[in-house]
């Protein structure tokens, strides 16, 4: 077995040992949901504020604030997940050492580090992806069309996210997907109302 294969096998062992797959999935969903709704807020906020009077300015605001917000969310989520998981794992590790009346090193500590890293990466990547995708239309289309496409893409993304969760718990995927879509639509409606209902 090659060294790379050994490392991959060991990594899979660590992920299984710490149940990092489930933790990463949870963090990814939370991060993606946050990213999608945050960028939807940026898009609609800039559009209702400047879209009619200054469409080019609105587009620039959406792209600048959207990209900056996505990066900020990614960093914030990754660091937050890293620190939260680090503390939880250390507390669990200290309790184990206290129960065993000795220091515990080796594979368990290595597995702990892998779990922390996987959690941080999944929580950091998710909002960045969710934020970037709705911004693509603004590079390719006029403002009005880009906003409509971005809303559609965001709602579709939320539906897929919810449907995926529904499939995991054997719940009706359409039902779970629509719950996520409703959250997105409610956010959009609230933002439009705050902006004076000028979305037209």
C-alpha positions as CSV (number, residue, x, y, z in Angstrom):
1,X,0.0,0.0,0.0
2,X,1.4,3.4,-1.0
3,X,2.0,6.1,1.6
4,X,-0.9,8.2,0.1
5,X,-3.3,5.2,0.4
6,X,-2.2,4.7,4.0
7,X,-2.9,8.3,4.8
8,X,-6.3,8.2,3.1
9,X,-7.2,5.0,5.0
10,X,-6.1,6.6,8.3
11,X,-8.0,9.8,7.5
12,X,-11.2,7.7,6.8
13,X,-10.6,5.9,10.1
14,X,-10.3,9.2,12.0
15,X,-13.5,10.6,10.3
16,X,-15.4,7.4,11.3
17,X,-14.0,7.4,14.9
18,X,-15.0,11.0,15.5
19,X,-18.2,10.9,13.5
20,X,-16.9,13.9,11.6
21,X,-19.0,13.2,8.5
22,X,-22.2,14.0,10.4
23,X,-20.7,17.0,12.0
24,X,-19.4,18.3,8.7
25,X,-22.8,17.8,7.1
26,X,-24.5,19.8,9.8
27,X,-22.0,22.6,9.5
28,X,-22.2,22.6,5.7
29,X,-26.0,22.9,5.8
30,X,-25.9,25.7,8.4
31,X,-23.2,27.6,6.5
32,X,-24.9,27.2,3.2
33,X,-28.3,28.4,4.5
34,X,-26.7,31.4,6.2
35,X,-24.7,32.2,3.0
36,X,-27.7,32.0,0.7
37,X,-30.0,34.1,2.8
38,X,-27.3,36.7,3.6
39,X,-26.5,37.2,-0.1
40,X,-30.2,37.3,-1.0
41,X,-30.5,40.1,1.6
42,X,-27.6,42.0,0.0
43,X,-29.0,41.6,-3.5
44,X,-32.5,42.7,-2.6
45,X,-31.3,45.5,-0.2
46,X,-29.2,47.1,-2.9
47,X,-31.9,46.6,-5.5
48,X,-34.7,48.2,-3.7
49,X,-32.5,51.0,-2.5
50,X,-30.8,52.0,-5.8
51,X,-32.0,49.6,-8.5
52,X,-34.5,52.1,-10.1
53,X,-32.6,55.3,-9.7
54,X,-29.0,54.0,-10.2
55,X,-29.0,50.5,-11.7
56,X,-25.2,50.5,-12.4
57,X,-24.5,51.6,-8.8
58,X,-26.9,48.9,-7.5
59,X,-25.1,46.3,-9.5
60,X,-21.7,47.4,-8.2
61,X,-23.0,47.4,-4.7
62,X,-24.4,43.9,-5.1
63,X,-21.1,42.5,-6.5
64,X,-18.8,44.3,-4.0
65,X,-21.0,43.7,-0.9
66,X,-21.9,40.2,-2.0
67,X,-18.3,39.1,-2.6
68,X,-17.1,40.8,0.5
69,X,-20.0,39.4,2.6
70,X,-19.3,35.9,1.2
71,X,-15.6,36.0,2.1
72,X,-16.4,37.5,5.6
73,X,-19.0,34.8,6.2
74,X,-16.6,32.1,5.1
75,X,-13.8,33.3,7.5
76,X,-16.2,33.9,10.3
77,X,-17.9,30.5,9.9
78,X,-14.6,28.6,9.6
79,X,-13.0,30.3,12.6
80,X,-16.1,30.0,14.7
81,X,-16.5,26.3,13.9
82,X,-12.8,25.7,14.5
83,X,-12.8,27.3,17.9
84,X,-16.1,25.7,18.9
85,X,-15.0,22.2,17.9
86,X,-11.6,22.7,19.4
87,X,-13.1,23.6,22.8
88,X,-15.6,20.7,22.7
89,X,-13.0,18.2,21.7
90,X,-10.6,19.4,24.4
91,X,-13.2,19.2,27.0
92,X,-14.1,15.7,26.0
93,X,-10.4,14.7,25.8
94,X,-9.7,16.1,29.3
95,X,-12.7,14.2,30.7
96,X,-11.4,11.0,29.1
97,X,-7.9,11.6,30.6
98,X,-9.4,12.3,34.0
99,X,-11.4,9.1,33.9
100,X,-8.4,7.0,32.8
101,X,-6.0,8.8,35.2
102,X,-3.4,9.2,32.5
103,X,-2.5,11.3,29.5
104,X,-4.0,10.1,26.2
105,X,-2.0,10.7,23.0
106,X,-1.6,9.0,19.6
107,X,-4.4,8.3,17.3
108,X,-7.1,9.8,19.4
109,X,-5.4,13.2,19.4
110,X,-4.7,13.0,15.7
111,X,-8.4,12.1,15.1
112,X,-9.4,15.1,17.2
113,X,-7.3,17.4,15.0
114,X,-8.8,15.9,11.8
115,X,-12.4,16.4,13.1
116,X,-11.7,20.0,14.0
117,X,-10.2,20.7,10.6
118,X,-13.0,19.0,8.7
119,X,-15.7,20.9,10.7
120,X,-13.9,24.3,10.1
121,X,-13.4,23.6,6.3
122,X,-17.0,22.5,5.7
123,X,-18.5,25.5,7.6
124,X,-16.2,27.9,5.8
125,X,-16.6,26.6,2.3
126,X,-20.4,26.3,2.4
127,X,-21.3,30.0,2.8
128,X,-18.7,31.0,0.2
129,X,-20.3,28.7,-2.4
130,X,-23.8,29.7,-1.4
131,X,-22.9,33.4,-1.7
132,X,-21.0,33.2,-5.0
133,X,-23.5,31.3,-7.1
134,X,-26.3,33.9,-6.9
135,X,-23.8,36.7,-7.9
136,X,-22.8,35.1,-11.2
137,X,-25.8,36.5,-13.1
138,X,-24.7,40.1,-12.2
139,X,-21.5,39.5,-14.3
140,X,-23.5,38.4,-17.3
141,X,-26.9,40.2,-17.3
142,X,-28.6,43.6,-16.9
143,X,-29.6,44.3,-13.3
144,X,-33.3,43.5,-13.4
145,X,-32.8,40.1,-15.1
146,X,-29.9,39.3,-12.9
147,X,-31.9,40.0,-9.7
148,X,-34.7,37.6,-10.9
149,X,-32.3,34.9,-11.9
150,X,-30.4,35.3,-8.6
151,X,-33.7,34.9,-6.6
152,X,-34.6,31.8,-8.6
153,X,-31.1,30.3,-8.2
154,X,-31.2,31.0,-4.4
155,X,-34.6,29.5,-4.0
156,X,-33.6,26.4,-6.1
157,X,-30.5,26.1,-4.0
158,X,-32.5,26.3,-0.8
159,X,-35.0,23.6,-2.1
160,X,-32.1,21.2,-2.9
161,X,-30.6,21.8,0.5
162,X,-33.9,21.1,2.2
163,X,-34.6,18.1,0.0
164,X,-31.2,16.6,0.8
165,X,-31.9,16.9,4.5
166,X,-35.3,15.4,4.0
167,X,-33.7,12.4,2.2
168,X,-31.4,11.7,5.2
169,X,-34.3,11.4,7.7
170,X,-36.7,9.7,5.2
171,X,-39.0,12.7,5.3
172,X,-40.8,13.8,2.2
173,X,-38.1,15.6,0.3
174,X,-40.6,18.0,-1.3
175,X,-42.0,19.0,2.1
176,X,-38.5,19.7,3.6
177,X,-37.3,21.4,0.5
178,X,-40.4,23.7,0.5
179,X,-39.8,24.6,4.1
180,X,-36.4,26.0,3.1
181,X,-37.9,27.8,0.1
182,X,-40.5,29.4,2.4
183,X,-37.8,30.7,4.6
184,X,-36.1,32.3,1.5
185,X,-39.4,33.8,0.2
186,X,-40.2,35.2,3.7
187,X,-36.8,36.8,3.8
188,X,-37.3,38.3,0.3
189,X,-40.8,39.7,1.2
190,X,-39.6,41.3,4.4
191,X,-36.7,42.9,2.6
192,X,-38.9,44.3,-0.1
193,X,-41.4,45.6,2.4
194,X,-38.5,47.3,4.3
195,X,-37.4,48.9,1.1
196,X,-40.8,50.3,0.5
197,X,-42.2,47.7,-1.8
198,X,-40.5,49.1,-4.9
199,X,-39.6,45.7,-6.4
200,X,-41.1,46.1,-9.8
